[in-house]
Amino acid sequence: MSNIKTDCVVVGAGASGMMAAGFFSDNAKSRNIILLEKNNTFGKKLLITGKGRCNVTNNCDINTFMSNVVHNGRFLYSAVSSFSPYDTISFFESLGVAMKTERGNRVFPVSDHSSDILSALKSHCNKKNISFYHGELSDIRIVDGHVASCILKDGTEIECSSVILATGGKSYPQTGSSGDGYRIAAKLGHTVTHLKPSLVPIDVEESGICAVLEGLSLKNTALDLVRNRKSVYSDFGEMVFTSSGLSGPVVLSSSAHAMAGDTIILDLKPALDEKTLNTRILSDFSKYSNKIFINSLDDLLPKKLIPVIVSLSGIDAQKKVNSITKSERASLINCLKNFSFTIKKLRPIEEAIVTSGGVSVKEIDPKTMHSKIVEGLFFAGELIDCDAYTGGFNLQIAFSTGRLAGISAAKKYEVL
Ligand SMILES: Cc1cc2nc3c(=O)[nH]c(=O)nc-3n(C[C@H](O)[C@H](O)[C@H](O)COP(=O)(O)OP(=O)(O)OC[C@H]3O[C@@H](n4cnc5c(N)ncnc54)[C@H](O)[C@@H]3O)c2cc1C
C-alpha cells in the first residue's frame, strides 16, 4: 500500500473528467491534480459515441438546449450558460478540430472520427500539473465532513483536499462506466434517484414484423408515443427496425418517456396529409393500372416494407390495382399514417445511451457542482441526475458540468 499526495483527484477520464482536469489546471496552475482512470485508456465511451463519429454537441441556443433536457434542466442552467454549445464548438476548434453541423443541428468533427475529439481532450489535459494515474476508486475517506483521501481498489491511498467524481453512468459498462460513482456518492450520504435506461431501443409485441424489417432505416418518420389514448411525446426524424423492435434517434428519444403497454404510432408519410396521400396513391395506381397491388407500391415505399404494409392493409396482394376500392385505399392510407406498435419493454440499461437518474441535484450546488453534504466533493457528467434527448445534448452536459466542477474546485483553493 503506497501513499500519494495531491491537491485534487478527478475520478474518471471520460468526457466530463477530462474537461474538469484541464479547467482545474488552467485555473489553479500552482496546484497539483491527479486524473484517475480505471481503464488502461481514456475516453472509451467517447470513442463509440455517434457511431464512432461523436455527436459533440447541438448547435443551438440555451432555450433550445433546455427544451431538450428531459430531467433537471433548471439545475444545468448555470453550467450550460457559462459554457454553451457555441463555446464547445469554439473550444474544440481552438484545439485544432474542425467542426461541422448536420441535420437537426447535430455537431460532429469534420473528420467524422471521435478519436479526434478524444485527442483534443487529451491535449487539453497535457499540462504540467496534471498527473495520470491508472487505478480504480473504491472509497473516499472523509474527516470532519471534509474530503481527506481517495482509497483505490489495490489499497493505494491518495491524500487530497478535493475530489471531482466523474465516473459516468451505468450504461455500456464495458466502457468502464459501471455505476461505481453512485455507490460511492450514496455511501457519503448523497441520495441517488431511481436509475433506469434512457435513450434505449424498444422491444415491441409485434416483433415478428420487426424481424422481417430488421435493419431497415426510415429517415423521415413522425413518431407519436400514446398512453391511454393521449399523446405523451412526439418527434420527427430517423428510426430503424431491430430484430425485436424499434431503435434509431426518434425512438431512442421517445424511450425517455416510454413504458410497457404504450403505443408507438409511426407516420410513414408525415409530409402528406390523408387527402394529398390519397391523390398520390391514385396517381401511382393509374401509372401501374395493369399491375397487381403488391407490385404497385415501388414509388411509395422501400422494397422491404411493401409486403408488410400490403398484409396489414387487408387488401388482396394479387388484386388488380384498377379494381381497388375507395375503402381499401382508405385502409392503405391508415396503415401508412398509423403504423402502430405496442411496447413490450425497454431494452436493459446496459444497452442504453444514457442513464436516467443519479446523484440528486438537490444536494449539489448548481453554480459550482460542489456537494452540499461533503466539503471538497464535486460532481460532473452523467453521474448527476440529468439526462437529455439524442442530438449531442448529453455530451454537452458532460462538458459544461465538467468544466464548471474543474474551475470551482480550483477556485476553492483561493479561499482556503
Ligand atoms: C453507444 C453510445 C453512443 C453515444 N453517443 C453520444 C453522442 O453521439 N452524443 C452525445 O451527446 N452523447 C452520446 N452518448 C452519451 C455520452 O457518451 C455520455 O453521456 C458521456 O460520455 C458521459 O460522460 P461522463 O464523463 O459523465 O462519463 P463517461 O464518459 O462514461 O466516463 C466515465 C469514466 O469514469 C471511469 N470510471 C468509472 N468508475 C471508476 C472508478 N471507480 N475509478 C476510476 N475510474 C472510473 C470510466 O472507466 C470512464 O472512463 C453515447 C453513449 C453511448 C453508450
The ligand as an SDF file (V2000), in Angstrom:
LIG
                    3D

 53 58  0  0  0  0  0  0  0  0999 V2000
  -23.1830    3.9770  -27.6990 C   0  0  0  0  0  0  0  0  0  0  0  0
  -23.2650    5.3940  -27.1480 C   0  0  0  0  0  0  0  0  0  0  0  0
  -23.2720    6.4540  -28.0340 C   0  0  0  0  0  0  0  0  0  0  0  0
  -23.3800    7.7660  -27.5450 C   0  0  0  0  0  0  0  0  0  0  0  0
  -23.3690    8.7880  -28.4360 N   0  0  0  0  0  0  0  0  0  0  0  0
  -23.4890   10.0650  -27.9760 C   0  0  0  0  0  0  0  0  0  0  0  0
  -23.4000   11.1570  -28.8840 C   0  0  0  0  0  0  0  0  0  0  0  0
  -23.1120   10.9980  -30.0760 O   0  0  0  0  0  0  0  0  0  0  0  0
  -23.6090   12.4180  -28.3740 N   0  0  0  0  0  0  0  0  0  0  0  0
  -23.8690   12.6310  -27.0420 C   0  0  0  0  0  0  0  0  0  0  0  0
  -24.0780   13.7780  -26.6590 O   0  0  0  0  0  0  0  0  0  0  0  0
  -23.8800   11.6120  -26.1590 N   0  0  0  0  0  0  0  0  0  0  0  0
  -23.6720   10.3470  -26.5910 C   0  0  0  0  0  0  0  0  0  0  0  0
  -23.6550    9.3110  -25.6880 N   0  0  0  0  0  0  0  0  0  0  0  0
  -23.7320    9.6360  -24.2240 C   0  0  0  0  0  0  0  0  0  0  0  0
  -22.3610   10.1280  -23.7370 C   0  0  0  0  0  0  0  0  0  0  0  0
  -21.3500    9.2770  -24.2140 O   0  0  0  0  0  0  0  0  0  0  0  0
  -22.2930   10.1810  -22.2090 C   0  0  0  0  0  0  0  0  0  0  0  0
  -23.3850   10.9140  -21.7150 O   0  0  0  0  0  0  0  0  0  0  0  0
  -20.9800   10.8140  -21.7570 C   0  0  0  0  0  0  0  0  0  0  0  0
  -19.8760   10.0590  -22.2140 O   0  0  0  0  0  0  0  0  0  0  0  0
  -20.9140   10.9300  -20.2310 C   0  0  0  0  0  0  0  0  0  0  0  0
  -19.6370   11.4110  -19.8950 O   0  0  0  0  0  0  0  0  0  0  0  0
  -19.0460   11.1630  -18.4410 P   0  0  0  0  0  0  0  0  0  0  0  0
  -17.7100   11.8030  -18.4180 O   0  0  0  0  0  0  0  0  0  0  0  0
  -20.0300   11.5700  -17.4180 O   0  0  0  0  0  0  0  0  0  0  0  0
  -18.9020    9.5830  -18.3080 O   0  0  0  0  0  0  0  0  0  0  0  0
  -18.0340    8.5440  -19.1560 P   0  0  0  0  0  0  0  0  0  0  0  0
  -17.7190    9.0960  -20.4960 O   0  0  0  0  0  0  0  0  0  0  0  0
  -18.7840    7.2830  -19.0660 O   0  0  0  0  0  0  0  0  0  0  0  0
  -16.6660    8.4410  -18.3450 O   0  0  0  0  0  0  0  0  0  0  0  0
  -16.5850    7.9010  -17.0430 C   0  0  0  0  0  0  0  0  0  0  0  0
  -15.1780    7.3720  -16.8150 C   0  0  0  0  0  0  0  0  0  0  0  0
  -15.0190    7.0520  -15.4350 O   0  0  0  0  0  0  0  0  0  0  0  0
  -14.2520    5.8570  -15.3350 C   0  0  0  0  0  0  0  0  0  0  0  0
  -14.5560    5.2340  -14.0370 N   0  0  0  0  0  0  0  0  0  0  0  0
  -15.7440    4.7400  -13.6170 C   0  0  0  0  0  0  0  0  0  0  0  0
  -15.6450    4.2710  -12.3610 N   0  0  0  0  0  0  0  0  0  0  0  0
  -14.3590    4.4680  -11.9750 C   0  0  0  0  0  0  0  0  0  0  0  0
  -13.6500    4.1900  -10.7790 C   0  0  0  0  0  0  0  0  0  0  0  0
  -14.2210    3.5790   -9.7380 N   0  0  0  0  0  0  0  0  0  0  0  0
  -12.3320    4.5280  -10.7080 N   0  0  0  0  0  0  0  0  0  0  0  0
  -11.7210    5.1130  -11.7600 C   0  0  0  0  0  0  0  0  0  0  0  0
  -12.3370    5.4120  -12.9210 N   0  0  0  0  0  0  0  0  0  0  0  0
  -13.6460    5.0930  -13.0270 C   0  0  0  0  0  0  0  0  0  0  0  0
  -14.7540    5.0260  -16.5070 C   0  0  0  0  0  0  0  0  0  0  0  0
  -13.8470    3.9940  -16.8300 O   0  0  0  0  0  0  0  0  0  0  0  0
  -14.8990    6.0900  -17.5850 C   0  0  0  0  0  0  0  0  0  0  0  0
  -13.7130    6.2330  -18.3340 O   0  0  0  0  0  0  0  0  0  0  0  0
  -23.4900    7.9990  -26.1360 C   0  0  0  0  0  0  0  0  0  0  0  0
  -23.4490    6.9120  -25.2590 C   0  0  0  0  0  0  0  0  0  0  0  0
  -23.3270    5.6230  -25.7550 C   0  0  0  0  0  0  0  0  0  0  0  0
  -23.2790    4.4800  -24.7830 C   0  0  0  0  0  0  0  0  0  0  0  0
  1  2  1  0
  2  3  1  0
  2 52  2  0
  3  4  2  0
  4  5  1  0
  4 50  1  0
  5  6  2  0
  6  7  1  0
  6 13  1  0
  7  8  2  0
  7  9  1  0
  9 10  1  0
 10 11  2  0
 10 12  1  0
 12 13  2  0
 13 14  1  0
 14 15  1  0
 14 50  1  0
 15 16  1  0
 16 17  1  0
 16 18  1  0
 18 19  1  0
 18 20  1  0
 20 21  1  0
 20 22  1  0
 22 23  1  0
 23 24  1  0
 24 25  2  0
 24 26  1  0
 24 27  1  0
 27 28  1  0
 28 29  2  0
 28 30  1  0
 28 31  1  0
 31 32  1  0
 32 33  1  0
 33 34  1  0
 33 48  1  0
 34 35  1  0
 35 36  1  0
 35 46  1  0
 36 37  1  0
 36 45  1  0
 37 38  2  0
 38 39  1  0
 39 40  1  0
 39 45  2  0
 40 41  1  0
 40 42  2  0
 42 43  1  0
 43 44  2  0
 44 45  1  0
 46 47  1  0
 46 48  1  0
 48 49  1  0
 50 51  2  0
 51 52  1  0
 52 53  1  0
M  END
$$$$
